[in-house]
């Protein structure tokens, strides 16, 4: 049974207040007893040639080289909310004055009747769209990299896309190219910009990837697109699987892919997942799947392991030099009654897979304090009553912990004084 998303996601609307402030130093006196900081390291990263290669590329951007890096972070509702993943994104994006990387792949979650991250917006009339989630077993559709889609069921709709929304970023996102992830017949619909000062200068269909790409005559932060069906078309199957906002600037592009209730099994239902992932050829692939897999009384360890291996095999087939970071799911409660012991089994599997695949591990389960620790985090207002998700403060602390672990490994690898990288990324004096 998948987790029912019953918490009020209005908790997350205040996350932008914590979007850039590094909190660990200030919360240690009152909340430090909840965090086992001795486990806050990227285990096995030293022995991973791919991870060391990733750090070399990351450090080159830090030193001012105009290189590009692609990070993909995949998970469930924690990642759909894009609270802690967005904070990491902004930290890394601001590590160099040359880092003007694009926002990349997003999804119009509000059109699907679910929570949208607060850092971008895609507005339209959700009554004109039918949603399909790969995490819902009764749903049947063509899914791609995002694991969710919406289908236009009206004659037309206008989508207003804002790359910067409710988020005080140091560097606003700009784009001069829009990709629509759709397998619809190109002759069945048309797309127009409402801005008379900006034109579509190129319209390319990448049919193998189920993508239609529009190059714009100018850079934009906000675009308004009218999507309409052709008059003579009977089969109205415009399935929107995602929107990508692109530019040609260098830097770190951090793409988060999350769907409420997602599991390894649900992502395995996405027939175009790996085809579309191959467009990105990620330099770092972060796996944060597992909470929903464990949310059952009938957890199958072998099935979980095989799904995990299949994902890692496919990612490495796309890019054999991709660094892998496997994150152990947080401690959680099953039906608000009992600590979920399945996470202990997942923890063991993930560490063994890391050895097999030369991957790094960020063991957030151990960092939290292991079995039952979510009750203590809840008592200190870092998790809501479900003891599965986190409050804005909890997610912000989680982001700072991951950044600290990454920065520490980075500093050691290149001989920087302790705190050099962390202070640079967070703006600490």
Steps between C-alpha positions, in 0.01 A plus 500: 500500500636842405527785744187712498603859474305629796725771637421860422748607236440857608786418737722515196382840381725662759806309384623793292566685826764239572617459142847652539572522871746243635350381827716228652717730708200678649290191578771284657455638855128412506462218246849360459420204725267367227778481239770233501756712318765229507295327226463814291756400239491371143604146573715314242541812284880479536510164323273605214686615189177640357428703812853640502459594134179682588678693776773603257236644266317670786823653627585632154175698498576628849835627367329691221518265204193522282411132505162333536385223733172311502362368829183290508327438834211253500251412772143523626305768684811639674641584157170609341475768767853608395571650840839359599599418140441862397716627783784276383438618143538863597810438711675328210377743237647792691849351534640699208430838336488315166229259615196613300361152439133454402215386721459189285220245525187592697144369514167692530389318814210738568341396170508149643326615818800448725761711680745700290843616620499862609801602290329488158146518369302362207144628510208403282145370538531165673140417405628467142753232587475136603781372723673162500759392757720194461473454878124434466462138391159560346639773271617406153694741280829567326745631755849635461771631727266681741272202569187712466306663217196713427287474184321799348128413480376842384550679168780714640663644808751772578796405717690776676847376589702688762856380546533709818213494746477564875872446533772750576772359277829682467498439126164491321446225247475596133410284202504534123388148419193306611462126468159339535520134593211348306435202275210675324484512121660837408226563246229462764577819692674834474687719748513880491666762718276783619795742527508694174862605557637145514475254212548128463794483261532123484256212552656153514338166573726244672266208445731232646492683834137619487613863509413813305756779525437871445786751469405857593624827355585641843565391857207495741415439864128455430328361192132464413420213264168434330463128429208414271382205297475517123138533383496179300652278768276241663760322712585764757788341683732783599676336794735736680772312687713799591633841401867583469628857525840518334781738416856445380675638808748289700476392862334240721154393384318316780188317380267355763246233399240409759143370511284459808479128579777405255692177543745298293205307363317812387805643323544163328159563338638807320575371150682815387697553821842384385457630147444851635769460768751426223461861382659617824783250546521591872832560672347426841187292559350520850252229599250583777243229433387263771253651745200388297655161423531443875149623584345153509464197724615283210840647416703281262872564546601306188251692285625831639860402431427393141312820419788700647760308299300544181494877549873522568584273206293717266654826623852365455410373155408859407818638656756246629685786673198628692555541874233331713379627837260264678307657787351283773134593566418684820351324800121503478186363661254258344144633526617732780519200732831317472856578389550348156751218541519446125734799480765304693492238224523770234799651677688170482411449132611852404839464667560167324396647163739789555786254529386317186457816290783714645239748617498744790241480779342776703341312791234742619334219698810474718537880514147532639572245769365177349183312590241715677694825461221661298296520821772717655516716186121537516513596867740779403278626215725377221239254368119517480273241664548241228870471601582434134544848355668806649406853593671785311759522777556125485554504124731799528712322760506189279633710210770655716609158623536365146687811388732475800581137419568586135708808584709306752581229244578769243734686737690184592536392137671825399679592820290806585493627856195361684200724443639668185247349260211497746546868581522589133184313403292624792627856514634456853770751604 
